[in-house]
């Protein structure tokens, strides 16, 4: 066919003018009629054979060159162990996959055995102590390898595309069964069954070759996670991954590495794990040694590191504290690398009656080692995401807000995959201490959410919950504002409201601002308590610094009682709550509107229901409300938080206070004639000028 195309282009005609008439061979190849030439056919077959042999020789040479290159690495005494370099980057909170750390392309993590070479393809870093076995696990696009105590236990002919598994009996120091699962094409259902049938205590070595994530199902990922993996949920297209876990362990494994390609069209280099693995990953003596090492390594863990260490135990359920079914739903903790904060959060959860530690999952943004160590101390599940996963080529525009939003999206996606049969998920951050009645609080509010589709969530947080403005732990408010900082999300709200419209990277907007915009557009409300059920301890973060913390968080209060019976739960639907606000405004005592609202004695302590009105030019304006709540020492950073139909309801020095907009329907119905709504002095000139322009 190619020859005929040349003929059409006239090239053959030019050749004929140079060479003369066409030969029988040319006639044969161009499908012209003529006698069949044996000589021509022989020439054709010779050309094909030469081509095939050349390709085979080139392929053999390339493979030999690759093997020699790999072997040469173990005969050279390296100045720095690449594995140690990789682990040092993780301990420092760096991403070993970033371009900055890899000089533009990922480095290979290769095990070395120092001066002593046991097997050039099975390196050992050192002789392992008693009670340990040495495992070398290598993953890469072209090959995978597993060695046990310096001997190859996964021959090349047993490996294949996808996930390769070697089962080890640590007491005997021998390798047993080996498996290969092509998870590029299959979901790994057979792998799930095999893992379920493995004997407790067996070490399981897993490596990848070629591509292993395309069809790897969530059930298979969960079964691997139960072996102690913290990175399996981040295994993505063409990622290289090596892992050593244990069947029946209650501890997460530190023996795991992963590398991601820079984009979908590239491949990462090979990655290797070469470590001495203890026979029992959750051995109490080993965990005690790890705790001692942890306390020597990190500061700010004084109370946690005092005395002999015992793994924290969950608090029992009190008979007078009904928590079921609220305590059967998973808890997602969105975290960075603030281990000292996370330790306090986990300690508070473990003291909440009814807690099930198996339902706590920490989702970490990045590979910070301190967070990993804290999670291991408590024996809870940890999922680590690569910090630059969605920003490798957008570093200039990918700011802190984008990092947090990206981590929230990945965390919520993953938690619903992990608990596909659950209806609710609690969402916390790594600097939110929970109250002891956390589960009983939600046990009373979840039925309210289920009955009212216009309520998006019930939050633990009151933005205005300061010492002078937070009195009644049984009181629940309804608001158009999303409080965040400890909340519950239903599967229906995630699938129908949030997930379809979650913004793409990178717009620089905070995830909670996006969520508030969604709720506003859909006309949905939230519930929150008068006394918070979480306490914000983070003095450093994306949006918090010392001065801001001292001004807006230090004086917050949270509930300390183990059980509180919430009041007026039957009045939290929109219609009933609106009527209740109307009744409260109508019966409330009017505050003196001639006094200075910024005076410290403006509203004295008491036990009354009070109302005050702020000036509005239209029903949506809240500028004067922001200034007014600032005088009352409530939250006034960006807007008034906690409002419902232009009314802020709060406790204030023992009183029940309603701050009402002058253009709201409540003011039109109940504000006495002659009352002048509050206008804060610094805005009076601006308001007068605006009114003059409007006229």
N, C-alpha and C positions, 0 to 999 in steps of 0.2 A: 504493500500500500504506500509506503514511503517512496519507493522507487517510482510508482505511478504519479505521485504528487510532484516529484522532481521533473518527470517528463512533461507535466502540464506547465510547469514554470519555465520550460525551455532549457533547463540545465543540461539534460541529456543530449539535446540537440547540439549544444556547444561542445560537449565531450565527443560526440560522434564526428564533428568536423575536425577535431584534433586527433582522434584515434582511428578514424575510418569506420567501416561498416560494423554493425552490431554483431557480437559473437553469439554462439549458441547458448552460452551461459547467460548472457544478458537477455536473450529472448526467453529463456526459461524463468528467470527471476522476475521478469515483467509480464509474465503470463501470456507471452506471445506464442503462437503455434510454431512448433519446430521440434526436431528430434531431441529426445532427452539425453543430456550430457552426463555421463558417469563422472567425468572429470570435474564438471561444474558442481555436482552434488558433493563430491569429496571435498572440494575446496570449502564449500559452505559448512560442512560438518566440522572441518578442522578449525575454522574460525570460531564456531560455537564452543568447541572444546577448549580452545585457548582462552576464550573469554571466561568460561566457568572456572578454569584452573587458576587464572589470575585473581579472580575474586576470592577463591578459597585461600590462596596464599596470603592475600592482603588481610583477610579476616583472622587467619592463624597468627600472623605477625602482630596484628593489633592486640589480640588476646594475650600473647606472650609478653608484649611490651607492657600491658596493663599489670600483669602478674608480677613482672620484674620490678615495676615501679612500686607496687604495694609491698613486695618483700623487702626492697631496699630501705624502706622506712624503718624496719625493725632491726637492721644491721647498723644503722647510724645512731650514735648516741646523741639524743636531742638535748639542747640546752634547757628546753621547757617542755614538760609533758602536755600535749594538746588536751588530754582529758582533764588534767588539773586546771588548765587554762579555761576550759569550758565551764567546769564546776565553780571556779573562782568568779567568773562572770555572773553566774546564777546567784552565788552568795552575795555579790555586791548589788543585786537588784537589776543587773543589766540583762539585755536580751541578746543571747549569743547569736541570734539569727540576723541581727541588724546589719546594715551595710557598713555602719561605722565600725563595728567590732570585727567585721570580716573583710575589711579592705575592699569593698565593692562586691565580693562574692563570698558565700559561706565557706568557712574553713572546715577541714575534716577533723573529726574527733577520733584519733587513732590511738590504740593502746600500745604501750611500749613496756619492755621488761628490763629496762636499764641495761646493765652490762651483761646480764645472764640471759641467754636466749634458749628457751625450752623448745619452742617450735616457731619457726619464722612466721607462720600464719596463725599461731595461737599464743600471742604474747601474754606475759604475766608481769604486772608491775612489781609485785613483791610476794614473798611467801606469806600465806594467810595464817592467822593464829588458830588455835584449837577452837572448834565449834563453828568454823567458817569454811566455805568452799569458794574457789576463785572462778568467776564467770566472766568470759569475754564474749560480748554480743555485738555484732556489726550489722548494720543495715545500709542499703544503698540502692541506687537505681539498677545496678547490673548484677549484684550478688549479695548474699547474706551469709553470715557465719556465726556459729555458736561453739565456744570451747569451754570445757569444764576441767579445771586444774591443769591447763596447758595442753589438753588433748581435744582434737576436733570431734564433736559429737553430732554435728549436722553436716554430713558430706554434701557436696554440691549436687549430686544426683538426687538427693532427697528434698532439695529446696525448690521453690517455684514462686511465681508471682503471687502477691498478696501477703498474708500473715503466716509466718512460720513459727512453730511452737516446739519447744523441747521441755519435757517434764523431768525434773531432777529429784532424786531421793537424797536429801541433804545429809541424813545420818550415815548412809552408806557411801556417799560421795560418788554416786553413779547416775548416769543418764538413762532414762527409760524411753517411753514412747516419743516419737516425733510426728508432727502433723504439718500439713500445708493446706491453707484455705485460700482459694482465689477470691478474695473479697472485692476484687475489681469487677467481677461479674456476678458474684453471689452474696447474699446478705450475711452469711456466716451462721446459718441456723444449725448446721452440724457442729460447729465449734461450741455453740451454747450448750448442746447436749453433752459434749465431751468434757467441758469444764465442770458441769454439774456432777459428773461421775468421778472426778478426780478425788483422790484421797486427801484428807486434811493434812496439812503440814508439807505437802509437796511444793517445791519451788517450781515456778513456771516462767520460762524464758521465752519472750516473744520478740520477733524481729520482722521487719518488712523488706520486701524486695519489689522493685519496679513500682507499681501503683497499687495501693491497698485500701483506699477509702471510698471509691466510687459507689459501691453498693453495700458497704459495711453498715448493717442495720443498727438501730438504737438499742435493741435487745442485746445484740452482741457487744456493743460498747458498754452497756451496763454490767454484763457478766464479767468483762475485763476489769471494769472499775472496781468490782467487788474483790478482785485480787489485790487491790491496793494502788491501782493506777490513778494518777491525777491529771494525765495529759491525753487520755484516749479520746475524750470528747472534742479535742482540738485537732485530731488527726484529719488532715484535709488532703486535697488533691496533690498527689506526688510527694507528700511528706515522708521523711525517713524517720523511723521511730524504733527505739529499743527499750525493753522493759523487763524487769525481773520482779515478780510478785509471788504471793504464797496463797495457797488454798486454805480457807478458813481463818485468815488473819483478821484482826480487828484494827490493824494499823495501816496507814497509808505508806507506800513504798517510796524511799528516796532514790531507788535505783531505776531511774527512768530519764531518757533524753529524747528530744525531738528536734527536728529541723524542717522548716518550711521553705518552699521555693520562693523566689522574689516575685514571680508571676506564674500564671497557668501554663505558659509556653516553655518555662525553664525547668531544670531539675536541680535539686540541692545535691551537694556532695555527700559522700558516705558519712555516717555517724557511728561512733562506737562507744560502748560502755564496758569498762574493765575494772571490776571491783571485787573485793572480798565480801561475800554475802553470808550473814549469820544463818545458822540452821533454823532459827525461829525469829521472825521479824518483830513479833510483839512479845518477846521474852521479857518478863518483868525486870530481870537484872540488866538486860540490854537497855530497856527504856529508862531505868534509873541512871545508867551511865550517860545516856543521851540527854537526860534532864540536867545532870551535873555539867556536862559540856555546854548545854544551852545557857545555863546560868552564868558560866564563866565567860561566855562569848558575848552576851547581850546585857545591856543596862535596862533600868526602868522596870525590873521584875522583882522588886524587893520582897513583897509578901508571897509571891508565887514561888520564890526560890528559898524561902526560909524552911528549916527543918527537913525531915526526910520526905521524899516525894512519894505521893500516891496519886494515881490517875483520878481526876475528878469524877465523882459519881453523881448521877441524876437525882434530883429531889423527888421523894415519893409524893403521890397524889393524896391530898387531904380529903377526908370524907365529906367535910362541909364545903368543899371547893369543887363543884362540878366542872370538869374541863373537857369532857368528851361530848361531841366528836372533834372539838376545836384542836385538841392536841394530836390528832391523827394526820394533820396536814403538814407538808414539808416547809422548811424555813430556808430561804435563800439569803445568804449574807454576801453582799457585793463589797469586795475588798480590794485594796491596793497592797501596799507593803508597809502597813502600820501595825506591826505585831503586838506592841504593848496595848494598843487600843482593842485589837481583836481579842486578846486574852481576857480583858475585862468584860467584853460583850459575851463571850462564851461562858465565863464564870456566872454572869447574871442569868443566862439561859439555863444553865445546869441547876440553878436554885429555884427556877420556876416550877411549881408543882405540876406534875403531869408530863414533863419534857421527855421526849424520846430522842436521844442523841443520834440515832440512826437516820433521823429525818432532817438533820442539819447539814447543809451543804454550803461551803465557802467557795465563791467564785472570784478568783484572783486575777487582776489585770497585771500581767507580767510574771516574771519568774523570781521575785524576791524571796530569798531563802528564809527570812525571819517569819513571814506568814506561814510558810510551809512547816517550819519547826513548831510553831504554836498549834497549828491544826493537828500535827502528829502527837503533841503532848496531850491533847484532849481526845484523841482517837476519833476524829470526825472526818467526814468526806471533804475532799478539796479538788476543785477543778481549776487548772491554771490555763489562762489564755495568753498567747503571745501579744505583747503590748503593741507592737507595730504591725500586726497582721493586716489591718485595713488601711495602713498609712505609709507603707514602704515608699511610695512615690508621691506622697502628699505631705511631707513633713513640714513644709512651709505653712500650710493651712490647717494642719491637724493639731488643734490646741488641746488644753486640758479638758475643756467641756466636751470635746469630741471623744476623747479617750473614755470619759465616764459614760457618755451616751452609748458608745460602742460596746463597752463592757456590760451595761445594763441590757442592751438588746441581746447580746450573746448569752448572758446569764439567764434571761427569761426564756429564750428559745430552748436552752439546754435543760432547765429545771422542768419544763413541761414535757420534754422528751423522757427525762428520767422518771417522772411520775405521771405517766400518761393516763392513769385511772383516777387521779385526784381532781377534786373540784376547785380547791383553793390552794394558794401559795402565800406564805407570809414573806415579806420583803424587808430586810434590814440592811444597814450599812455597818462597816467595821468600827464605827465610833458611837453606836447607840446601845446604851445599857437598857435592858427591859425591866419592867416592874414585876414583882412576884405574882400579880394577878393577870399576867399576860394572856394566859389561855382561858381563864374564866371570863375575862373581859370580852374576848372574841366569841366565846361560847354563847354569850348573850346577844351579841350584835350580828353574828352571821345569819340567823333566821330573819332579821330585819332586812339585810341585804338581799337575801333570796326572795323575799316577798315584794320588794320594790325595785323594779328595773331602772328607775331613774337615779338610784344611788350607785355611784361608781365604786366607792371603797369606804372602809372605816379605817381611819388613821389612829395611830397611838399618840400623835403629837398635837399640842396646842401652841401655836406661834405666840399667843398672848399669855401663856401660862407662867407668869412670874409670881414671886412670893406674895405681892400685894393684889394679884389679879387671878388667882387660882385657888379656889376654896373647896369645891364640892366634887369629890371623886366619883359620885354617882350620876353626875349631870352630863348629858350628851348634847352636842350642838349639831346643827345642819348648816352647811356652807356651800357656796358656789366655788370656793377656792380649794385647790388641792394642797393639803398640808405636807404630805410626804413624811419622811423621817420615821419610818415604821408603819407599814400598811399591808393590807391584804388584797390580793388580786384573784378574781375568779377566772376560770377557764373561758367562760363566755365573753367576759370583758376583754380578755387578751385576744381571742380569736376574732371578735367582731369589731372591737373599737381600736385597740392599740396596734396590734401587729400589722394590719393592712396599711396603716398610714404612718408608721414609724419613719422618720426622715432619714434620707441617705446621708452618708458621710460626705462632705464635711462642711457644715454651715456655721459652726462655732456657737450653736445654741445649746443651752443646758437641756437635759432630757425632761426635767420637771416643768420648764417653761413650755415645751412642746405639749406635754400632757395637759397642762392647764388650758392651753389654747384649744385642744381637742374637746375637753369637757365643756368649755364655754360654747363652742360651736354646736355641741350636741345637747346643751341645756341640762347637763347632769350635775349632781351634787355629791358631796362627801359628808361623812360623819366624823366628829372628833370630840375628845373629852374636855371637860373643864380642867381636870388635872391630868397631865400627860402620863402615858404609860411607857415612854422612853425618855432617856436623859442623854443629851448630846455632850460627849466628853472631848470631841476632837478640837484641839486648839490650833492644829495645822491641817490644811487641806486645800482643795482647789479654790474654794470660796471663803475660807476662814483663815484669819490670822489673829495674833494675840489681842490686839486692841478691839477687833470686832467681836471676838469671843467674850471678852470682859464686858463689853457693852450690851450684848444681845443674848448671851447664853449662860453666863455664870449664875445669874439670879433665877434661872428656871427651876421649877420644882417638878417632881414626879411622884406617883403614888407609891407608898411603901406597904400598904395593907395587902395581905395574901388573898383576900376575897372582898369584893364590893358588889352589892346588888344594885344594878343600874336602874335609874328611875325614868318614867315616862317613855318607855320604849314604844308604846302604842301611839305616840304622838310625833314620830319622826318621819312619817310619810309627808310629802310636800303639802298636801291640803291641810292636814292636821297641824303641821308645824307652822304654816302660814297663819292659821287661826289662833294658835297659841301666842305667836309674836304680836298679833293684833290685840289680843286680850291683855298681854303684858304691857304694851305701850299705852293702851287706854286706861289701865289702872295704876300706872307708875306715877310716882311723885316727881314733879318737875324740878330739875336742878336750877339754881339761881343763874340765869343767863346774863346777868350784869357783872358777875364775878370774873376774875381772871382764871381761865382754865389751866394756865401754866403754873399757878400757885400750888405749892405743895399741900396746902390745906383746902384745896378747892372742893374735894369730896371727902368729908371726914369718915372715920370708921363707923360702922353701924350694921343694921340688919334690915335694910329697906330695898324696895324695888324702885330704881331711879331711872329717869330718862332725860337725855339732852339732845338738842338738835344742832346739826352743822349745816352751813350754807351750801346750796347747790344752784347752779345756773340751769342744769338739766338733770334728768333722772339718773344719768350715768356718771356724772362728775363726782370725783372723790378727793379732789385736791385738798379741800379744807378738812376732810376727814383724816387724811394722812397727817396734816399738821396738828390736828386736835389730839389724835392718839399718841403723837409724839410728846405732847404736853402731859398726857396721862402716863407716860413712860411705858407704852406698849410698843409692839413691833411697827415701825414706820419706815423701813428701808426703801421699799419700792411702791408699795400700796398697802391699804388696810387689809390684813389677812383675817379670814374668818367671817366675812360678811354674808348675809342672806337678804336679798332684796333691799340692798342699801342700808341694812341694819346690822350693827355689830353687837352681839350679846356676849357679856363677860361678867365675871365676878370682879369686885373692886373694893378692897378693904372691908370685906364682910358683906357688902351690899351686892345686889343684882342690878347691873347697869346695862342700859340699852342706849346705844349711840345711833341716832336716826337721821337720815338725810331729809332735808327740808322739802325736796321734791318727790319723796317716796309716797306711796299710797297711805302708809301709816301716819305720816305727818299731815297729810291732807285731811285725814279723818280725825286726828286727835290733837294736833298742835294748837294750843290756845291762841286766840287772836292777841296781837300785840307783842308776841314773843319774837325776839330778833335772834335768828340762828347764829351760832358762833362763827365768827370770822377771825382767824388768827392775824395779828397785827402785821406781820411781815408780808402778808399777801393782800392787804387792803388796797394799797395803791395800785397794784397790778389788776385787781378785780375791778376797781373803779375805771381804770383805763379801758379794760375789755368791754365793760358795759357801755362806755361812751362810744367806742368803735361800733358796737352792735347797734346802738340807737342811730 
